[in-house]
Amino acid sequence: MVPRHVTWTNYRATGKSADEARMLYQQMKDLENAGAYAAKLECVPHDLATFLSSQTTMLMMSLSSGSGCDTQFLFFDDILGDFDVRIPRHAKSYRNFVEEIRRLQKERIAAFGEYNADVKEGRFLENCNLVEMDGTVSDGLVKSLK
C-alpha cells in the first residue's frame, strides 16, 4: 500500500474496534508462526501497536502507530514534502521540495535543449572534450591495419 494514496481511496486506520484488534493480533501470530521476522503496523492505534509489539518476537515497525513498536518510520517523500498532493494526516513534512523539484525539471529540460543545439551546430564536441592519440602511433596503426 502507498500510504498517502490509500488514505484517500477508502483504506482506513484499522484496529480501532475489538474485532479488528483481535484480527490484527491473529494476523501477527500467523506471520510469526510462518517464520516472519518483521511486520509493519500502519495507522494502528498506538496503544494497540504497543501491546502487539510486546506479544511477539518479530520486529514490529510503526508507520503512524506510535512509539511502542521497535522502529518508527516515515517515507522520505513525506519528510521532504516532494509531492504536490495534500500530505496524509498520519505524516509530517519537514521541507517543501515541490517547488525545487519543478525548478530542477526546468533546468534539466534547458540543459538538454542546450546540448541538442550544441550538437546540431557543431559546438559539441570541442577539442577539449576529445581524447587524442599520438599522431605517430595513429599513423603506424592505420598503416598496419590496411
mmCIF file of the C-alpha atoms, coordinates in Angstrom:
data_MODEL
# 
_entry.id   MODEL 
# 
loop_
_atom_site.group_PDB 
_atom_site.id 
_atom_site.type_symbol 
_atom_site.label_atom_id 
_atom_site.label_alt_id 
_atom_site.label_comp_id 
_atom_site.label_asym_id 
_atom_site.label_entity_id 
_atom_site.label_seq_id 
_atom_site.pdbx_PDB_ins_code 
_atom_site.Cartn_x 
_atom_site.Cartn_y 
_atom_site.Cartn_z 
_atom_site.occupancy 
_atom_site.B_iso_or_equiv 
_atom_site.pdbx_formal_charge 
_atom_site.auth_seq_id 
_atom_site.auth_comp_id 
_atom_site.auth_asym_id 
_atom_site.auth_atom_id 
_atom_site.pdbx_PDB_model_num 
ATOM 1   C CA . MET A 1 1   ? 0.000   0.000   0.000   1.00 0.00 ? 1   MET A CA 1 
ATOM 2   C CA . VAL A 1 2   ? 1.145   3.533   -0.687  1.00 0.00 ? 2   VAL A CA 1 
ATOM 3   C CA . PRO A 1 3   ? 0.083   5.455   2.412   1.00 0.00 ? 3   PRO A CA 1 
ATOM 4   C CA . ARG A 1 4   ? -0.511  8.913   1.008   1.00 0.00 ? 4   ARG A CA 1 
ATOM 5   C CA . HIS A 1 5   ? -2.816  7.474   -1.649  1.00 0.00 ? 5   HIS A CA 1 
ATOM 6   C CA . VAL A 1 6   ? -4.501  4.765   0.374   1.00 0.00 ? 6   VAL A CA 1 
ATOM 7   C CA . THR A 1 7   ? -5.905  7.180   2.906   1.00 0.00 ? 7   THR A CA 1 
ATOM 8   C CA . TRP A 1 8   ? -7.945  8.784   0.127   1.00 0.00 ? 8   TRP A CA 1 
ATOM 9   C CA . THR A 1 9   ? -9.066  5.637   -1.641  1.00 0.00 ? 9   THR A CA 1 
ATOM 10  C CA . ASN A 1 10  ? -11.239 4.120   1.073   1.00 0.00 ? 10  ASN A CA 1 
ATOM 11  C CA . TYR A 1 11  ? -8.481  2.396   3.040   1.00 0.00 ? 11  TYR A CA 1 
ATOM 12  C CA . ARG A 1 12  ? -8.522  3.472   6.660   1.00 0.00 ? 12  ARG A CA 1 
ATOM 13  C CA . ALA A 1 13  ? -6.866  3.010   10.014  1.00 0.00 ? 13  ALA A CA 1 
ATOM 14  C CA . THR A 1 14  ? -7.519  -0.438  11.409  1.00 0.00 ? 14  THR A CA 1 
ATOM 15  C CA . GLY A 1 15  ? -7.642  -1.901  14.895  1.00 0.00 ? 15  GLY A CA 1 
ATOM 16  C CA . LYS A 1 16  ? -9.990  0.643   16.407  1.00 0.00 ? 16  LYS A CA 1 
ATOM 17  C CA . SER A 1 17  ? -12.622 -1.950  17.287  1.00 0.00 ? 17  SER A CA 1 
ATOM 18  C CA . ALA A 1 18  ? -12.183 -5.070  19.447  1.00 0.00 ? 18  ALA A CA 1 
ATOM 19  C CA . ASP A 1 19  ? -12.872 -7.327  16.442  1.00 0.00 ? 19  ASP A CA 1 
ATOM 20  C CA . GLU A 1 20  ? -10.266 -5.587  14.300  1.00 0.00 ? 20  GLU A CA 1 
ATOM 21  C CA . ALA A 1 21  ? -7.761  -5.648  17.170  1.00 0.00 ? 21  ALA A CA 1 
ATOM 22  C CA . ARG A 1 22  ? -8.262  -9.402  17.567  1.00 0.00 ? 22  ARG A CA 1 
ATOM 23  C CA . MET A 1 23  ? -7.864  -9.843  13.810  1.00 0.00 ? 23  MET A CA 1 
ATOM 24  C CA . LEU A 1 24  ? -4.557  -7.910  13.872  1.00 0.00 ? 24  LEU A CA 1 
ATOM 25  C CA . TYR A 1 25  ? -3.347  -9.974  16.822  1.00 0.00 ? 25  TYR A CA 1 
ATOM 26  C CA . GLN A 1 26  ? -4.172  -13.191 14.956  1.00 0.00 ? 26  GLN A CA 1 
ATOM 27  C CA . GLN A 1 27  ? -2.542  -11.973 11.734  1.00 0.00 ? 27  GLN A CA 1 
ATOM 28  C CA . MET A 1 28  ? 0.574   -11.046 13.707  1.00 0.00 ? 28  MET A CA 1 
ATOM 29  C CA . LYS A 1 29  ? 0.696   -14.527 15.305  1.00 0.00 ? 29  LYS A CA 1 
ATOM 30  C CA . ASP A 1 30  ? 0.129   -16.159 11.898  1.00 0.00 ? 30  ASP A CA 1 
ATOM 31  C CA . LEU A 1 31  ? 3.066   -14.212 10.465  1.00 0.00 ? 31  LEU A CA 1 
ATOM 32  C CA . GLU A 1 32  ? 5.210   -15.085 13.469  1.00 0.00 ? 32  GLU A CA 1 
ATOM 33  C CA . ASN A 1 33  ? 4.319   -18.794 13.213  1.00 0.00 ? 33  ASN A CA 1 
ATOM 34  C CA . ALA A 1 34  ? 5.108   -18.743 9.491   1.00 0.00 ? 34  ALA A CA 1 
ATOM 35  C CA . GLY A 1 35  ? 8.624   -17.573 10.308  1.00 0.00 ? 35  GLY A CA 1 
ATOM 36  C CA . ALA A 1 36  ? 8.376   -13.871 9.543   1.00 0.00 ? 36  ALA A CA 1 
ATOM 37  C CA . TYR A 1 37  ? 10.979  -11.755 11.290  1.00 0.00 ? 37  TYR A CA 1 
ATOM 38  C CA . ALA A 1 38  ? 9.164   -8.412  10.997  1.00 0.00 ? 38  ALA A CA 1 
ATOM 39  C CA . ALA A 1 39  ? 5.814   -6.789  10.319  1.00 0.00 ? 39  ALA A CA 1 
ATOM 40  C CA . LYS A 1 40  ? 4.624   -3.235  9.715   1.00 0.00 ? 40  LYS A CA 1 
ATOM 41  C CA . LEU A 1 41  ? 1.756   -1.679  11.598  1.00 0.00 ? 41  LEU A CA 1 
ATOM 42  C CA . GLU A 1 42  ? 0.357   1.154   9.532   1.00 0.00 ? 42  GLU A CA 1 
ATOM 43  C CA . CYS A 1 43  ? -2.105  3.571   11.136  1.00 0.00 ? 43  CYS A CA 1 
ATOM 44  C CA . VAL A 1 44  ? -2.944  1.240   14.020  1.00 0.00 ? 44  VAL A CA 1 
ATOM 45  C CA . PRO A 1 45  ? -3.944  2.843   17.350  1.00 0.00 ? 45  PRO A CA 1 
ATOM 46  C CA . HIS A 1 46  ? -0.753  3.408   19.321  1.00 0.00 ? 46  HIS A CA 1 
ATOM 47  C CA . ASP A 1 47  ? -1.882  1.556   22.451  1.00 0.00 ? 47  ASP A CA 1 
ATOM 48  C CA . LEU A 1 48  ? -2.787  -1.499  20.380  1.00 0.00 ? 48  LEU A CA 1 
ATOM 49  C CA . ALA A 1 49  ? 0.505   -1.291  18.462  1.00 0.00 ? 49  ALA A CA 1 
ATOM 50  C CA . THR A 1 50  ? 2.413   -1.163  21.761  1.00 0.00 ? 50  THR A CA 1 
ATOM 51  C CA . PHE A 1 51  ? 0.517   -4.211  23.041  1.00 0.00 ? 51  PHE A CA 1 
ATOM 52  C CA . LEU A 1 52  ? 1.038   -6.178  19.816  1.00 0.00 ? 52  LEU A CA 1 
ATOM 53  C CA . SER A 1 53  ? 4.741   -5.374  19.848  1.00 0.00 ? 53  SER A CA 1 
ATOM 54  C CA . SER A 1 54  ? 5.008   -6.743  23.397  1.00 0.00 ? 54  SER A CA 1 
ATOM 55  C CA . GLN A 1 55  ? 3.346   -10.009 22.352  1.00 0.00 ? 55  GLN A CA 1 
ATOM 56  C CA . THR A 1 56  ? 5.707   -11.096 19.581  1.00 0.00 ? 56  THR A CA 1 
ATOM 57  C CA . THR A 1 57  ? 9.328   -11.893 18.887  1.00 0.00 ? 57  THR A CA 1 
ATOM 58  C CA . MET A 1 58  ? 9.063   -10.202 15.496  1.00 0.00 ? 58  MET A CA 1 
ATOM 59  C CA . LEU A 1 59  ? 10.472  -6.769  14.827  1.00 0.00 ? 59  LEU A CA 1 
ATOM 60  C CA . MET A 1 60  ? 7.423   -4.502  14.736  1.00 0.00 ? 60  MET A CA 1 
ATOM 61  C CA . MET A 1 61  ? 7.694   -1.392  12.570  1.00 0.00 ? 61  MET A CA 1 
ATOM 62  C CA . SER A 1 62  ? 5.409   1.561   13.145  1.00 0.00 ? 62  SER A CA 1 
ATOM 63  C CA . LEU A 1 63  ? 4.127   3.836   10.436  1.00 0.00 ? 63  LEU A CA 1 
ATOM 64  C CA . SER A 1 64  ? 1.966   6.264   12.378  1.00 0.00 ? 64  SER A CA 1 
ATOM 65  C CA . SER A 1 65  ? 1.246   3.618   15.006  1.00 0.00 ? 65  SER A CA 1 
ATOM 66  C CA . GLY A 1 66  ? 3.141   5.254   17.842  1.00 0.00 ? 66  GLY A CA 1 
ATOM 67  C CA . SER A 1 67  ? 6.456   4.765   19.563  1.00 0.00 ? 67  SER A CA 1 
ATOM 68  C CA . GLY A 1 68  ? 5.636   1.451   21.253  1.00 0.00 ? 68  GLY A CA 1 
ATOM 69  C CA . CYS A 1 69  ? 6.964   -0.597  18.357  1.00 0.00 ? 69  CYS A CA 1 
ATOM 70  C CA . ASP A 1 70  ? 10.605  -1.484  17.741  1.00 0.00 ? 70  ASP A CA 1 
ATOM 71  C CA . THR A 1 71  ? 11.021  1.106   14.997  1.00 0.00 ? 71  THR A CA 1 
ATOM 72  C CA . GLN A 1 72  ? 9.211   4.117   13.619  1.00 0.00 ? 72  GLN A CA 1 
ATOM 73  C CA . PHE A 1 73  ? 9.469   5.281   10.050  1.00 0.00 ? 73  PHE A CA 1 
ATOM 74  C CA . LEU A 1 74  ? 8.097   7.812   7.649   1.00 0.00 ? 74  LEU A CA 1 
ATOM 75  C CA . PHE A 1 75  ? 8.565   7.749   3.897   1.00 0.00 ? 75  PHE A CA 1 
ATOM 76  C CA . PHE A 1 76  ? 11.245  10.106  2.613   1.00 0.00 ? 76  PHE A CA 1 
ATOM 77  C CA . ASP A 1 77  ? 8.869   11.849  0.229   1.00 0.00 ? 77  ASP A CA 1 
ATOM 78  C CA . ASP A 1 78  ? 6.629   12.702  3.182   1.00 0.00 ? 78  ASP A CA 1 
ATOM 79  C CA . ILE A 1 79  ? 9.617   14.000  5.201   1.00 0.00 ? 79  ILE A CA 1 
ATOM 80  C CA . LEU A 1 80  ? 10.865  16.081  2.272   1.00 0.00 ? 80  LEU A CA 1 
ATOM 81  C CA . GLY A 1 81  ? 7.432   17.184  1.070   1.00 0.00 ? 81  GLY A CA 1 
ATOM 82  C CA . ASP A 1 82  ? 8.310   16.272  -2.501  1.00 0.00 ? 82  ASP A CA 1 
ATOM 83  C CA . PHE A 1 83  ? 4.804   15.697  -3.791  1.00 0.00 ? 83  PHE A CA 1 
ATOM 84  C CA . ASP A 1 84  ? 2.071   18.035  -4.878  1.00 0.00 ? 84  ASP A CA 1 
ATOM 85  C CA . VAL A 1 85  ? -0.903  16.318  -3.291  1.00 0.00 ? 85  VAL A CA 1 
ATOM 86  C CA . ARG A 1 86  ? -2.002  17.011  0.236   1.00 0.00 ? 86  ARG A CA 1 
ATOM 87  C CA . ILE A 1 87  ? 0.007   15.357  2.957   1.00 0.00 ? 87  ILE A CA 1 
ATOM 88  C CA . PRO A 1 88  ? -1.729  12.416  4.647   1.00 0.00 ? 88  PRO A CA 1 
ATOM 89  C CA . ARG A 1 89  ? -2.844  13.110  8.192   1.00 0.00 ? 89  ARG A CA 1 
ATOM 90  C CA . HIS A 1 90  ? -0.524  10.484  9.615   1.00 0.00 ? 90  HIS A CA 1 
ATOM 91  C CA . ALA A 1 91  ? 2.592   12.039  8.031   1.00 0.00 ? 91  ALA A CA 1 
ATOM 92  C CA . LYS A 1 92  ? 4.671   15.123  8.645   1.00 0.00 ? 92  LYS A CA 1 
ATOM 93  C CA . SER A 1 93  ? 6.702   17.132  6.140   1.00 0.00 ? 93  SER A CA 1 
ATOM 94  C CA . TYR A 1 94  ? 9.854   18.857  7.278   1.00 0.00 ? 94  TYR A CA 1 
ATOM 95  C CA . ARG A 1 95  ? 10.545  20.627  3.993   1.00 0.00 ? 95  ARG A CA 1 
ATOM 96  C CA . ASN A 1 96  ? 8.695   21.644  0.814   1.00 0.00 ? 96  ASN A CA 1 
ATOM 97  C CA . PHE A 1 97  ? 10.646  20.221  -2.099  1.00 0.00 ? 97  PHE A CA 1 
ATOM 98  C CA . VAL A 1 98  ? 7.848   20.576  -4.657  1.00 0.00 ? 98  VAL A CA 1 
ATOM 99  C CA . GLU A 1 99  ? 8.992   23.963  -5.957  1.00 0.00 ? 99  GLU A CA 1 
ATOM 100 C CA . GLU A 1 100 ? 12.632  22.864  -6.018  1.00 0.00 ? 100 GLU A CA 1 
ATOM 101 C CA . ILE A 1 101 ? 11.722  19.737  -7.994  1.00 0.00 ? 101 ILE A CA 1 
ATOM 102 C CA . ARG A 1 102 ? 9.793   21.859  -10.501 1.00 0.00 ? 102 ARG A CA 1 
ATOM 103 C CA . ARG A 1 103 ? 12.737  24.288  -10.785 1.00 0.00 ? 103 ARG A CA 1 
ATOM 104 C CA . LEU A 1 104 ? 15.188  21.423  -11.313 1.00 0.00 ? 104 LEU A CA 1 
ATOM 105 C CA . GLN A 1 105 ? 12.973  19.893  -14.007 1.00 0.00 ? 105 GLN A CA 1 
ATOM 106 C CA . LYS A 1 106 ? 13.004  23.193  -15.921 1.00 0.00 ? 106 LYS A CA 1 
ATOM 107 C CA . GLU A 1 107 ? 16.800  23.250  -15.598 1.00 0.00 ? 107 GLU A CA 1 
ATOM 108 C CA . ARG A 1 108 ? 17.052  19.639  -16.878 1.00 0.00 ? 108 ARG A CA 1 
ATOM 109 C CA . ILE A 1 109 ? 14.948  20.482  -19.920 1.00 0.00 ? 109 ILE A CA 1 
ATOM 110 C CA . ALA A 1 110 ? 17.009  23.619  -20.599 1.00 0.00 ? 110 ALA A CA 1 
ATOM 111 C CA . ALA A 1 111 ? 20.300  21.698  -20.294 1.00 0.00 ? 111 ALA A CA 1 
ATOM 112 C CA . PHE A 1 112 ? 19.194  19.007  -22.748 1.00 0.00 ? 112 PHE A CA 1 
ATOM 113 C CA . GLY A 1 113 ? 17.983  21.702  -25.143 1.00 0.00 ? 113 GLY A CA 1 
ATOM 114 C CA . GLU A 1 114 ? 21.370  23.455  -24.989 1.00 0.00 ? 114 GLU A CA 1 
ATOM 115 C CA . TYR A 1 115 ? 23.187  20.147  -25.534 1.00 0.00 ? 115 TYR A CA 1 
ATOM 116 C CA . ASN A 1 116 ? 20.983  19.367  -28.536 1.00 0.00 ? 116 ASN A CA 1 
ATOM 117 C CA . ALA A 1 117 ? 21.623  22.797  -30.049 1.00 0.00 ? 117 ALA A CA 1 
ATOM 118 C CA . ASP A 1 118 ? 25.410  22.481  -29.485 1.00 0.00 ? 118 ASP A CA 1 
ATOM 119 C CA . VAL A 1 119 ? 25.473  19.094  -31.244 1.00 0.00 ? 119 VAL A CA 1 
ATOM 120 C CA . LYS A 1 120 ? 23.399  20.328  -34.182 1.00 0.00 ? 120 LYS A CA 1 
ATOM 121 C CA . GLU A 1 121 ? 25.513  23.484  -34.564 1.00 0.00 ? 121 GLU A CA 1 
ATOM 122 C CA . GLY A 1 122 ? 28.861  21.705  -34.149 1.00 0.00 ? 122 GLY A CA 1 
ATOM 123 C CA . ARG A 1 123 ? 29.811  23.300  -30.823 1.00 0.00 ? 123 ARG A CA 1 
ATOM 124 C CA . PHE A 1 124 ? 29.970  19.913  -29.113 1.00 0.00 ? 124 PHE A CA 1 
ATOM 125 C CA . LEU A 1 125 ? 32.298  18.033  -29.145 1.00 0.00 ? 125 LEU A CA 1 
ATOM 126 C CA . GLU A 1 126 ? 35.176  20.527  -28.914 1.00 0.00 ? 126 GLU A CA 1 
ATOM 127 C CA . ASN A 1 127 ? 38.850  19.585  -28.877 1.00 0.00 ? 127 ASN A CA 1 
ATOM 128 C CA . CYS A 1 128 ? 38.900  19.897  -25.091 1.00 0.00 ? 128 CYS A CA 1 
ATOM 129 C CA . ASN A 1 129 ? 36.269  17.111  -24.944 1.00 0.00 ? 129 ASN A CA 1 
ATOM 130 C CA . LEU A 1 130 ? 38.242  14.663  -27.071 1.00 0.00 ? 130 LEU A CA 1 
ATOM 131 C CA . VAL A 1 131 ? 40.886  12.067  -26.258 1.00 0.00 ? 131 VAL A CA 1 
ATOM 132 C CA . GLU A 1 132 ? 43.911  12.322  -28.557 1.00 0.00 ? 132 GLU A CA 1 
ATOM 133 C CA . MET A 1 133 ? 46.272  9.614   -29.770 1.00 0.00 ? 133 MET A CA 1 
ATOM 134 C CA . ASP A 1 134 ? 49.870  10.364  -30.590 1.00 0.00 ? 134 ASP A CA 1 
ATOM 135 C CA . GLY A 1 135 ? 49.997  11.042  -34.351 1.00 0.00 ? 135 GLY A CA 1 
ATOM 136 C CA . THR A 1 136 ? 52.912  8.670   -34.932 1.00 0.00 ? 136 THR A CA 1 
ATOM 137 C CA . VAL A 1 137 ? 51.103  5.834   -33.176 1.00 0.00 ? 137 VAL A CA 1 
ATOM 138 C CA . SER A 1 138 ? 47.916  6.608   -35.066 1.00 0.00 ? 138 SER A CA 1 
ATOM 139 C CA . ASP A 1 139 ? 49.671  6.688   -38.446 1.00 0.00 ? 139 ASP A CA 1 
ATOM 140 C CA . GLY A 1 140 ? 51.534  3.446   -37.691 1.00 0.00 ? 140 GLY A CA 1 
ATOM 141 C CA . LEU A 1 141 ? 48.356  1.717   -36.580 1.00 0.00 ? 141 LEU A CA 1 
ATOM 142 C CA . VAL A 1 142 ? 46.434  2.755   -39.674 1.00 0.00 ? 142 VAL A CA 1 
ATOM 143 C CA . LYS A 1 143 ? 49.253  1.534   -41.966 1.00 0.00 ? 143 LYS A CA 1 
ATOM 144 C CA . SER A 1 144 ? 49.467  -1.802  -40.128 1.00 0.00 ? 144 SER A CA 1 
ATOM 145 C CA . LEU A 1 145 ? 45.745  -2.441  -40.419 1.00 0.00 ? 145 LEU A CA 1 
ATOM 146 C CA . LYS A 1 146 ? 45.453  -1.776  -44.152 1.00 0.00 ? 146 LYS A CA 1 
# 
